[in-house]
Amino acid sequence: MTTAESANALPAEDIGFDLPLPVLFERACSLHDQAEVASLSTFTTQSAVDMLRRCSAMVDALGVFSRNEELEDVATADLRFLLIPKLLGDLLARTSLREPAERAAELDQAAAEYTRFLESSRQLGLARDQLDGADEAAPDDGSGGAAAGGSAAARRAAKIARFKLERSVRTRLEELGAQRLRRLCLAELEANDADGERGGGGDAEEDREAALLRLHLASVQAGEQRAMLMQEVDMLKRAAALPAEQRAAPPQPPPAELLAALRAAADSLGGGSGGGGAGDRRAAHRAAVFRPGIAAPTVTLAQQAEQELRAARAAEASAAKAEAARVAAQAADERAGGEAETQRQRAWDDWKDDHPRGAGNSKLRPMA
C-alpha cells in the first residue's frame, strides 16, 4: 500500500457514519476524486462505497427528494446529492475482480447505479436522452445485426452530439469557476457589506447554474459508462458460461489440413511458373517482412565523417585558390588602369598644345 493509500485507508470506526449528510458526502467525494487520478486500495474504495450507500440511505430517510417535485423545487445545496448513484457506479466499475462471474456481478451493480441516476435525472428533466442513447448502444443477441448496421450513422451522430455537449458544459464550468474566483478575490479586497449583499444574488444564480451543469455532464458520462459496462457484462457472462478448462486453455492452432491448403494456394499464386519460382517468392516475401520501412544506411558514421572532412578540405582549398586568383586579377587591373590613365593624360596635353584656348572663336569677333 502506498503512502496516499495508507493515509486514505480509514479504520471502520473512523469512517464517520454518524456524521451529517453534507460532511459524509464531501468525504466520499474526496475519495472518489482521488480514485479518478490514482489507484486506491481495495479497503479505501470499499470505504468510499459504504459512505455513498450510507448517504443514499440518509437521503431517502430525510426525504430530500420526492417523486412529484420539479427541478425548480429542489434547493441548490441539495442538487449535489443527485450525484450519489453516479459516484457509486464509478467506484463499483473500478472493481479489481478478475473471475468472469464475480466481475460481471460487480459491473452489473455499477450499471444499475448508473441507470438509477439517469432515471432520477430524467425525471427532473436533466438526463435528456442519455438513458435512451445508452439502451441503443447496448449489445444485442445477434439477431439484430442488420438493424444495428443500419443505425450506425445515428449512433455516430449521437456520439458526436454528446461530445459537443460535454465540451460546451466543461467550457461553461471553467468560465463559472473563473468568475467565482474573481468574485472571491474582489470580496477580499472590498470590505463593504452592501457590495456583498448586491453580489449575493449573482452568487446564488451562478452556483445553481454550475450545479445543474455538473449534473448535465454527469448524465452524459453516466450514459456512456453504462453502455460500455453493459457490453462488458455481456462478454463476461458469455465467458462465465464456458467450461473452466476451456477458459484456461490457450487458443488452439489451425488444423494441419487448413495450413496445408493455405500453403498450396500460396504456392499456386503467380501464374504457375515452373522450377523454384514459388520458393523464390516465399523467400522474397520472408525477406520483405524484416525489411525496414526506411532506407538502410550504406556507410558507417566514421566513413561519413571522413567524407565530410575531405569535402570540407577540398572546398577550403578551392576557396583559397579562387581568392588568390581574384587578388592577382585586381592587381593586374590596377596596373593596366594606371598605364591607360597616363596615356590619356598625355594625349590630352598634346591636344591642348595644338589647340590653344580661344583659337576656334575667330567668327565671333565683332565686325569692323
SULJOFEN-V279766 format. One record per backbone hydrogen bond with DSSP energy under -0.5 kcal/mol. NH is the residue of the N-H (numbers start at 0). CO is the residue of the C=O. E is the energy in kcal/mol with one decimal. If there is no record, write none. Layout:
BEGIN
{{NH	CO	E} {NH	CO	E}}
END
This chain:
BEGIN
{{5	1	-2.5} {6	2	-1.9} {7	3	-1.7} {8	4	-1.6} {9	7	-1.4} {13	10	-1.1} {14	11	-0.9} {18	15	-1.6} {23	19	-2.6} {24	20	-2.5} {25	21	-2.2} {26	22	-2.0} {27	23	-2.2} {28	24	-2.6} {29	25	-2.2} {30	26	-2.0} {31	27	-2.2} {32	28	-2.7} {33	29	-1.9} {34	30	-2.0} {35	31	-1.2} {36	32	-0.8} {36	33	-0.6} {37	33	-1.7} {39	37	-0.6} {44	40	-2.4} {45	41	-2.5} {46	42	-2.1} {47	43	-2.2} {48	44	-2.2} {49	45	-2.5} {50	46	-2.3} {51	47	-2.3} {52	48	-2.3} {53	49	-2.3} {54	50	-2.5} {55	51	-2.5} {56	52	-2.2} {57	53	-2.3} {58	54	-2.4} {59	55	-2.0} {60	56	-2.4} {61	57	-2.7} {62	58	-0.8} {63	58	-1.9} {68	65	-0.9} {72	69	-0.9} {73	69	-0.5} {73	70	-1.1} {77	74	-0.8} {78	74	-0.8} {78	75	-0.7} {80	77	-1.1} {81	78	-1.5} {82	79	-1.6} {83	80	-1.2} {86	82	-2.8} {87	83	-2.4} {88	84	-2.4} {89	85	-2.0} {90	86	-2.0} {91	87	-2.3} {92	88	-2.0} {93	89	-0.5} {93	90	-0.9} {94	91	-0.9} {102	98	-3.1} {103	99	-2.5} {104	100	-1.9} {105	101	-2.1} {106	102	-2.7} {107	103	-2.0} {108	104	-1.6} {109	105	-1.8} {110	106	-2.6} {111	107	-1.9} {112	108	-2.1} {113	109	-2.3} {114	110	-2.4} {115	111	-2.4} {116	112	-2.3} {117	113	-2.6} {118	114	-2.6} {119	115	-2.2} {120	116	-2.4} {121	117	-2.7} {122	118	-1.9} {123	119	-1.0} {124	121	-0.9} {125	120	-3.5} {129	126	-2.2} {132	128	-2.6} {133	129	-2.1} {134	130	-1.8} {135	131	-2.0} {136	132	-1.5} {137	133	-0.5} {137	134	-0.8} {144	141	-0.5} {147	143	-2.4} {148	144	-2.3} {149	145	-2.2} {150	146	-1.6} {151	148	-1.0} {154	150	-2.4} {155	151	-2.4} {156	152	-2.5} {157	153	-2.4} {158	154	-2.3} {159	155	-2.3} {160	156	-2.3} {161	157	-2.3} {162	158	-2.2} {163	159	-2.4} {164	160	-2.4} {165	161	-2.6} {166	162	-2.3} {167	163	-2.4} {168	164	-2.4} {169	165	-2.3} {170	166	-2.2} {171	167	-2.3} {172	168	-2.4} {173	169	-2.2} {174	170	-2.0} {175	171	-2.5} {176	172	-2.4} {177	173	-2.3} {178	174	-2.4} {179	175	-2.5} {180	176	-2.3} {181	177	-2.4} {182	178	-2.4} {183	179	-2.3} {184	180	-2.1} {185	181	-2.2} {186	182	-2.3} {187	183	-1.7} {188	184	-1.4} {189	185	-2.3} {190	188	-0.5} {192	190	-0.5} {195	191	-1.4} {196	192	-1.9} {197	193	-2.1} {198	194	-1.8} {199	195	-0.7} {199	196	-0.7} {200	196	-0.7} {201	197	-0.6} {202	198	-2.0} {203	199	-2.3} {204	200	-2.0} {205	201	-2.4} {206	202	-2.6} {207	203	-2.1} {208	204	-2.3} {209	205	-2.5} {210	206	-2.2} {211	207	-2.5} {212	208	-2.3} {213	209	-2.2} {214	210	-1.7} {215	211	-2.3} {216	212	-2.7} {217	213	-2.6} {218	214	-2.1} {219	215	-1.9} {220	216	-2.3} {221	217	-2.7} {222	218	-2.1} {223	219	-1.9} {224	220	-2.8} {225	221	-2.6} {226	222	-1.8} {227	223	-2.1} {228	224	-2.6} {229	225	-2.3} {230	226	-1.7} {231	227	-2.3} {232	228	-2.9} {233	229	-1.9} {234	230	-2.0} {235	231	-2.7} {236	232	-2.4} {237	233	-1.7} {238	234	-2.3} {239	235	-2.7} {240	236	-1.4} {241	237	-0.6} {241	238	-1.0} {246	242	-2.0} {247	243	-2.0} {248	244	-1.4} {258	254	-2.0} {259	255	-2.5} {260	256	-2.3} {261	257	-2.3} {262	258	-2.3} {263	259	-2.3} {264	260	-2.3} {265	261	-2.2} {266	262	-2.3} {267	263	-1.8} {268	264	-0.5} {268	265	-0.7} {270	267	-0.5} {271	267	-0.6} {276	273	-1.0} {279	275	-2.3} {280	276	-2.4} {281	277	-2.6} {282	278	-2.4} {283	279	-2.5} {284	280	-2.9} {285	281	-2.7} {286	282	-2.4} {287	283	-2.1} {288	284	-1.4} {289	285	-0.8} {290	287	-0.9} {303	299	-2.3} {304	300	-2.3} {305	301	-2.3} {306	302	-2.3} {307	303	-2.3} {308	304	-2.3} {309	305	-2.6} {310	306	-2.4} {311	307	-2.1} {312	308	-2.5} {313	309	-2.6} {314	310	-2.2} {315	311	-2.3} {316	312	-2.4} {317	313	-2.5} {318	314	-2.3} {319	315	-2.2} {320	316	-2.4} {321	317	-2.4} {322	318	-2.1} {323	319	-2.2} {324	320	-2.2} {325	321	-2.0} {326	322	-2.2} {327	323	-2.3} {328	324	-2.4} {329	325	-2.1} {330	326	-2.1} {331	327	-2.4} {332	328	-2.4} {333	329	-1.9} {334	330	-2.2} {335	331	-2.8} {336	332	-2.7} {337	333	-1.9} {338	334	-1.9} {339	335	-2.1} {340	336	-1.9} {341	337	-1.8} {342	338	-2.3} {343	339	-2.2} {344	340	-2.2} {345	341	-2.2} {346	342	-2.3} {347	343	-1.9} {348	344	-2.1} {349	345	-2.4} {350	346	-1.9} {351	347	-2.0} {352	348	-1.8} {353	349	-1.8} {354	350	-1.6} {355	353	-0.5} {358	355	-1.7} {360	357	-1.3} {363	360	-1.0} {364	361	-1.2}}
END
